[in-house]
Amino acid sequence: MTPTPTRQYRPQSAWVKGVGYMIFFSRWLQAPLYLGLIVAQVVYVVVFVLELVHLIEVVAKSPFEIEESVIMLLVLGLIDVVMIANLLIMVIIGGYETFVSRINIDGHPDQPEWLSHVNANVLKVKLAMAIIGISSIHLLKTFIEVGDLGAPDSQGESVTGEIYTSEGVFWQVIIHTVFILSAIALAFIDRMSQAVGAKLPPSAMSGGPTTAATLAAGAALPVAAAIPLGAVAVSGYIADGKFIQNG
């Protein structure tokens, strides 16, 4: 098999190499940003605990008189915190793996499934899906709170006492729709890039030239002919676009 050609570089001066290395190592400037997001993750853990304590207090205060909508809103608040925490995890791990340095955890039993094939496009699609999930939770909370917004005697007051307007709910729906369309566009672009990459020859993917000798060597590789089930196997090779059976 013909080896994949390596990428060729022009000779560079020491100054140009130094600038290149400085730009390359500048990616470590992002490391403190991901450490800061870890601190934000700790803050969200504290917020989740406080929300959970509040839920327990509400239920304990009047266990037989509490409305189902109130419990649902409090639980949705907990789910909202969890989904934002998941978003932080994807940004921290995926962003560090993609833009800073590889995390050598291959074969680790706790390795996330999505981390094995993460790249910039996959990360953008997953972040878009996470944002849609968070937006869905907020929209669901709004729908629960404004169930009687269109009633004649309604003043726009929700279950929690907050004031909602029809225009505000309308814009929430519009923004959520924009999030969905953006995620679809990102997924479509990722699919197109994968399709183009699959059609390119290995030499084009690696940056090396595709020569006539390379194509001729690939055309003369031994192949197995397509045969029906139960037939005798036939082997041969392709030359000038024709299948030639081995003698």
N, C-alpha and C positions, 0 to 999 in steps of 0.2 A: 504494500500500500504506500502511496506517495505521502511523505510527511507533510504536515501543514506548515506552510511557509511562515517564518517569524516576521514580526514587524520591523521594518528598517528605519533607522534614525540617522540624520546627518550628524557629522562631528560637531560638537558644541564646545564653546569656550568655558572656562571655569566659572566666569561670571554668570553666564546663561544657566549653567547647571545649578549654581547656587540659588538663583532666583526661582528656578523650577522646584528645587527641594524646599525652599521657604514657602512657596505657594502650596506645595503638597502637604507639608506639616502644619499649615494653617488650619487644616480640618480639625485639629485638636482644640481649637478655640471654641468649638461647639460642645465639647465635653462638659464644661461648667453649666451650660444651658440644660443639658439632660440631668445633671445632678440637681439643678434647681427644680426641675419637674418632679424629681423623686421627693423633694421636700413638699411640693404641692400635693403629691399623692398621700403623704402623711397627714396633711391638713384635711384632705377629703376623708381619710379614715376617721379622724376626730369628728368631722361633720356627720358622718354616717352614724357614729355611736350616739351623738346628741339627738339626731332625728329618731333613732330607735328608742332611746329613753323617752322622748316626747310621745311617741306612739304608745308605749307601755303605760305612761301616765294618763293619757287620754282614755285608754280602755279601762284602766283600773279605777278611774274617777266615776264613771257611769257605765258599767259593762252592759247593762240591759236597756239603756236609753240612747246609746250612741248611734248615729246614722251610718249606714253602709257607705254613703258617698264620702264621708269624712275619713273613714278607714282606708278607702280606696285611694284617696288623694295622698294620704300619708305614706301608703305603701308605694305609690307611684313616685313620690319624692325619694324614697330609699332606692328604687330602681334607677332613678335619674342619677343619683350619686354613683351607683355602681357602674353605670354605662360611661359616665365621664371618667371614672377610674380606669375602666378598660381602654378608653381612648388614650389616656395618659400612658398606659403600659405599651400600647402599640407605637406611640410616638417615641417613647424613651428607647425601647429595645429595637424597634424597626429603624428608627432614625439613626441610632448609634451604629447599628449593623450596616446600614446603607451608606452613610456619609462620613463616618469616623473610622471605625476599625471593625474587623471581623471578630465575632464572639465564638471562641472555639468550644462549642458544646455539642458537637456532632456525636450522636450515640447516647447522649444524656437522657435518662428516662423521663425527665421533666421538661424536655425541650418542647416549646410550643409547636404545633403542627404547621402553622403558617410561617414560622421563621425559617423553615428549610428551603423555601422558594421565594423569599422576600427580595424585592427590588423596588426601585423608585415608583414604577407604575403600579405594582401590586399594593404598595404602601398607600399610594394616593387613593386607590379604589377602596381599600379597607377603611381608611379614614373617612372617606365620603359616606360609606355605609354606616359607620359609627355615628357620624353627625346626623344622618337621617334617623337613626334609632333614637337619639337624644331628642331631636325635633318632634318625633312621633309621640314620645312620652309627654312633652310639654303640650302638644296639641290635644292629646287625650285628656290631660288634666283640665285644659280649657273647656273642652266639650262637656266634661262632667260638671264643671262649675257653672256653666252658662246654659244649662238644660232648658230653662224657661226664659231665655233672653228675649224671645220674640213675643212673649205673652203681653196682652194689653196693659196689665197693671204692673209689669216688670220695670224696675228702676235700674236694671243692669247689675244688681248686687249678686254676688256669687255665694256659694256655700261657705267659703272662708271669709266673707265680708268684703272682698276686693270688688272693685267696680270694673266691669267689662263693657265694651261697646261693640256694635255690629261691625263697625269699620276696623277695629282692632283685631277681631276674630278673623275677618276677611283677609287682612294682611298677614296674619299668621299662616293661613292656608296657602296664600300665594308664596310666601317664603319657603314653606315646606315643599311645595311643588317645584320651586326652583332648585332646592337641594336634590330632589329626586332626579330632575332632568340633568343636573350637573354630574351626579353619580353615573347615570346612564351614558352620558357623553364620555366620561373617563373610562368606563368599562369598554365602550366601543373603540376608543383610541388604543387601549391596551390590547384588545383583540386584533386590531389592524396591525399593530407593530409586531405581534407574535406571528401573524400570518405572513408578513413580509420577511421576517427573520427566518421562517421555516423554508421559504422559497429560495433564499440566497444560498449559493454554494459555500462550502467551508472556507475557501480562499477569500471570498468576498467578505465573509464575517470576520476573518482575522486580519484583513487589510492587505493581504498578499495578492500578487497578480495571478490571474487565471490564464495559463498559456495553453497552446495547442497540444503540447506534449502532455500536460496534465489531463486534458480532456481525453486524449488518445489512450493514456494509461488507464483512466477510469472506464473507458469503453471496452477495454480488453479484459476486464476482471471476470473471473469465472462466475456464472450464475446458474441457478436451477430453473428449469422451465416450469411454467404453471401446468399442472397435470390434474386430471380428474381423479376423484376418490377411487382407489382400488387399482389404478393403473401403475405401470412400472415406472420408477423414477428415471428421469433422463437428465443428464448434466451436459454442459457445454459452455460456450462463451459467445459474446456478441462482438461482431466485427463489421464495420460499415453498415450498421443498422440491421444486420441479419443474425439470426441465431444459428450457430454452427455446433452440431452435436459432436461430442468427443467420440473418437473411433474406438 
